[in-house]
Structures are given as structure tokens and as C-alpha cells.
Amino acid sequence: MHAEILVLHFSTEIVDQPIIFRLVKDFDLEFNLLKATIYPRQEGIIVLELRGHPKNFKDGVKYLKDSGVQVQRVASEVKRNEERCYQCGTCTAVCPTGALSVQRPEMEVIFDPGKCSACELCCPVCPARAMEVAINRNAVP
């Protein structure tokens, strides 16, 4: 399973087309809508996490570009510096995807990068500065 956060820019000519529907139906991709600003007959922007088999993902991104959608990859990912983290759990309160959670009864903070949407909300609240933004070098070309 491959997942990335993408920013999609829709021109006025294609903003009313069922493009996201086609990603799901034709390419068997899942999406998590993170932010959207779309108005009829005006430009639109969608920020979403797109997830699926690597080949379907690549074909789906090609379909987006061929359809006239401007695709930008979010070029960062959030990582935890294990040496700095002292398991305070502050980050878990702001994580919208559940990528950061507390394992009970040990009270250990667990970080699941597969659930992380790279929203970066955990970075400024971490008192130890253990949550860091890094360049995602695994982006599909």
C-alpha cells in the first residue's frame, strides 16, 4: 500500500468533473480529504491523502495530470527522534489521524508513520522537539 498527501489544483474548466470519483472507481484508490475549497465554475483546491497499490497510485496520478489537474506532492513527512522523545504524550492530544497514541498500561507513546498525514501539528507542541519534519524521498516520480 502506498500513500501520499497531494495538493490538487482544479481549473475552472474541470472543477465540475467527477475526477475524485474516477480515482476511486477506476483506479481502486482510497482518499482522505484533508482540506477543500471548491466553488462551481471557479478554480478549486483539494488537499487529500491518496492511498492504494503503488501501480494504481501511479496510474491515478497520471490520470489526474492528463485530466488537467495540477498535482503537487507534499514533500515532507513527520518523524520521531527516539533519542529526544521522553514519552510525555503531549503530541497525542493534537494528532488528528491517530498516528500518535498512548499504549496502556505501559503509557508508552506509539508513533505509526503509516497513519501520519504530515499535518505537522505535533511538531510545535512537542516540548522535547522530538517530532521532526523530514523530506520524503520515497515520493513516486
Stockholm file with secondary structure:
# STOCKHOLM 1.0

chainA/1-141         MHAEILVLHFSTEIVDQPIIFRLVKDFDLEFNLLKATIYPRQEGIIVLELRGHPKNFKDGVKYLKDSGVQVQRVASEVKRNEERCYQCGTCTAVCPTGALSVQRPEMEVIFDPGKCSACELCCPVCPARAMEVAINRNAVP
#=GR chainA/1-141 SS CEEEEEEEEECTTTTTSCHHHHHHHHHCCEEEEEEEEECTTSCEEEEEEEEECHHHHHHHHHHHHHTTCEEEECCEEEEECTTTCCCCCGGGGTCSSSSEEEETTTTEEEECGGGCCCCCTHHHHCTTCCEEEEECTTCCC
#=GC SS_cons         CEEEEEEEEECTTTTTSCHHHHHHHHHCCEEEEEEEEECTTSCEEEEEEEEECHHHHHHHHHHHHHTTCEEEECCEEEEECTTTCCCCCGGGGTCSSSSEEEETTTTEEEECGGGCCCCCTHHHHCTTCCEEEEECTTCCC
//
